[in-house]
């Protein structure tokens, strides 16, 4: 019986301790009831500032990634355009000798064949080839009378000339071609001494 009384005495005491522990845990979780409103405001402001700093960091990262992607996109478009232009230039460069041959053939047609339909058909082919060059913005370089430019002309000889100043082109032996600013083929020229 003595032990029963002892157990009963401890039960209310233990129940009181459990309630105090729960209250203390609740206060700790909620930031302690004894904290002043100013302290709570400082803690809240610090949390807000940290969240704002993190949001700004994410925003800057996103803006940087967006700018990098825009630059990447522009670079790829420019490289594709350059690649297309280079490929087109290589193909056009390969057909230039055929155009030269057609022009030579058309410039040496005998007079009795001038009105022949077959010759007219060959002339039409030459016009179509020249139209292709025009469509690709290919320009003809025929520098007769102009100053010699080693970037656009290839000298194959020099000759004395009274009509043209020294260092100027006296005759174009083979026309050159430019694709925009790029030289497809330099003009073969003779230069005055």
C-alpha positions as CSV (number, residue, x, y, z in Angstrom):
1,X,0.0,0.0,0.0
2,X,2.8,2.3,0.8
3,X,4.1,1.9,-2.8
4,X,0.7,2.8,-4.2
5,X,0.6,6.0,-2.3
6,X,4.1,6.8,-3.5
7,X,3.1,6.1,-7.2
8,X,0.0,8.3,-6.8
9,X,2.1,11.2,-5.5
10,X,4.5,11.0,-8.4
11,X,1.8,10.9,-11.1
12,X,0.5,14.5,-10.7
13,X,4.1,15.7,-10.4
14,X,5.1,14.0,-13.6
15,X,2.1,15.3,-15.5
16,X,3.1,18.8,-14.4
17,X,6.6,18.3,-15.8
18,X,5.3,17.0,-19.1
19,X,3.1,20.1,-19.5
20,X,6.0,22.4,-18.7
21,X,8.2,20.6,-21.3
22,X,5.5,21.0,-24.0
23,X,5.1,24.7,-23.2
24,X,8.9,25.2,-23.4
25,X,9.1,23.4,-26.7
26,X,6.3,25.4,-28.1
27,X,7.9,28.6,-27.0
28,X,11.2,27.6,-28.6
29,X,9.5,26.6,-31.9
30,X,7.7,29.9,-32.0
31,X,10.6,32.0,-31.2
32,X,10.3,32.3,-27.4
33,X,7.4,34.3,-26.0
34,X,9.8,36.5,-24.1
35,X,11.3,38.0,-27.4
36,X,10.3,41.6,-27.9
37,X,8.5,42.8,-31.0
38,X,11.7,44.6,-32.1
39,X,13.7,41.4,-32.0
40,X,11.0,39.6,-34.0
41,X,11.1,42.5,-36.5
42,X,14.9,42.2,-36.8
43,X,14.7,38.5,-37.4
44,X,11.9,38.9,-40.0
45,X,13.9,41.7,-41.7
46,X,17.0,39.5,-41.8
47,X,15.0,36.6,-43.4
48,X,13.4,39.0,-45.9
49,X,16.8,40.5,-46.8
50,X,18.3,37.0,-47.3
51,X,15.4,36.0,-49.5
52,X,15.7,39.2,-51.5
53,X,19.4,38.7,-52.0
54,X,18.8,35.1,-53.2
55,X,16.0,36.4,-55.6
56,X,18.4,39.0,-57.0
57,X,21.1,36.4,-57.4
58,X,18.7,34.2,-59.3
59,X,17.5,37.1,-61.4
60,X,21.1,38.1,-62.3
61,X,21.9,34.5,-63.2
62,X,18.8,34.2,-65.4
63,X,19.6,37.5,-67.1
64,X,23.2,36.4,-67.7
65,X,22.1,33.1,-69.1
66,X,19.5,34.8,-71.4
67,X,22.2,37.2,-72.7
68,X,24.6,34.3,-73.3
69,X,21.9,32.5,-75.2
70,X,21.1,35.5,-77.3
71,X,24.8,35.9,-78.1
72,X,25.1,32.2,-78.9
73,X,22.1,32.4,-81.2
74,X,23.6,35.4,-83.1
75,X,26.9,33.7,-83.4
76,X,25.4,30.5,-84.8
77,X,23.3,32.5,-87.3
78,X,26.4,34.5,-88.4
79,X,28.4,31.2,-88.7
80,X,25.6,29.6,-90.7
81,X,25.4,32.6,-93.0
82,X,29.2,32.7,-93.5
83,X,29.1,28.9,-94.1
84,X,26.3,29.3,-96.7
85,X,28.1,32.2,-98.4
86,X,31.4,30.2,-98.5
87,X,29.7,27.2,-99.9
88,X,27.9,29.3,-102.5
89,X,31.1,31.1,-103.4
90,X,32.9,27.8,-103.9
91,X,30.2,26.5,-106.3
92,X,30.0,29.8,-108.1
93,X,33.8,29.9,-108.5
94,X,33.7,26.4,-110.1
95,X,31.2,27.6,-112.8
96,X,33.2,30.7,-113.7
97,X,35.4,28.9,-116.3
98,X,32.2,27.6,-118.0
99,X,30.9,31.2,-118.2
100,X,34.2,32.3,-119.6
101,X,34.0,29.6,-122.3
102,X,30.4,30.6,-123.2
103,X,31.5,34.3,-123.5
104,X,34.4,33.5,-125.7
105,X,32.3,31.3,-127.9
106,X,29.6,34.0,-128.2
107,X,32.2,36.6,-129.0
108,X,33.6,34.5,-131.9
109,X,30.3,33.5,-133.7
110,X,30.8,33.7,-137.5
111,X,28.5,36.3,-139.1
112,X,26.7,33.8,-141.2
113,X,25.5,32.0,-137.9
114,X,24.5,35.2,-136.0
115,X,20.8,34.6,-136.6
116,X,21.0,30.8,-136.1
117,X,18.5,29.6,-133.4
118,X,21.1,27.2,-132.0
119,X,23.5,30.2,-131.4
120,X,20.5,32.1,-129.8
121,X,20.0,29.1,-127.5
122,X,23.6,29.1,-126.4
123,X,23.3,32.9,-125.8
124,X,20.2,32.2,-123.6
125,X,22.2,29.7,-121.5
126,X,24.9,32.4,-121.0
127,X,22.2,34.9,-119.9
128,X,20.8,32.4,-117.4
129,X,24.3,31.8,-115.9
130,X,24.9,35.5,-115.6
131,X,21.4,35.8,-113.9
132,X,22.5,33.2,-111.3
133,X,25.6,35.3,-110.6
134,X,23.4,38.4,-110.3
135,X,21.0,36.6,-107.9
136,X,24.0,35.7,-105.6
137,X,25.2,39.3,-105.7
138,X,28.3,38.4,-107.7
139,X,29.9,41.5,-109.4
140,X,32.3,41.5,-112.3
141,X,35.7,43.0,-111.9
142,X,36.9,44.6,-115.2
143,X,39.5,47.1,-114.0
144,X,40.8,48.5,-117.3
145,X,42.1,52.0,-116.7
146,X,41.9,51.7,-112.9
147,X,44.9,51.6,-110.5
148,X,46.3,48.1,-110.0
149,X,45.0,46.6,-106.8
150,X,46.9,43.4,-105.8
151,X,44.0,42.3,-103.6
152,X,41.6,42.2,-106.5
153,X,43.9,41.9,-109.6
154,X,46.6,39.5,-110.7
155,X,49.2,41.0,-112.9
156,X,50.3,38.7,-115.7
157,X,52.5,41.2,-117.5
158,X,53.6,44.8,-117.8
159,X,53.6,47.0,-120.9
160,X,54.5,50.5,-121.9
161,X,51.5,52.7,-122.5
162,X,51.0,56.3,-123.5
163,X,47.2,56.3,-122.8
164,X,47.4,54.9,-119.2
165,X,49.4,56.1,-116.2
166,X,52.1,53.8,-114.7
167,X,50.7,51.4,-112.2
168,X,47.3,51.4,-113.8
169,X,45.7,48.5,-115.7
170,X,46.1,48.6,-119.4
171,X,44.1,45.5,-120.4
172,X,42.0,42.9,-118.7
173,X,42.8,39.5,-120.0
174,X,40.3,37.6,-117.8
175,X,37.5,39.2,-115.8
176,X,37.5,38.8,-112.1
177,X,34.5,38.3,-109.8
178,X,33.6,39.4,-106.3
179,X,31.0,37.9,-104.0
180,X,30.1,40.8,-101.8
181,X,33.5,41.8,-100.3
182,X,35.1,38.4,-101.0
183,X,37.2,37.9,-104.2
184,X,36.0,34.8,-106.0
185,X,38.6,35.2,-108.7
186,X,41.1,38.0,-109.3
187,X,41.1,39.7,-112.7
188,X,44.1,38.8,-114.8
189,X,45.5,42.1,-116.0
190,X,48.4,43.8,-117.8
191,X,49.8,46.9,-116.0
192,X,51.4,50.0,-117.4
193,X,55.0,50.6,-116.7
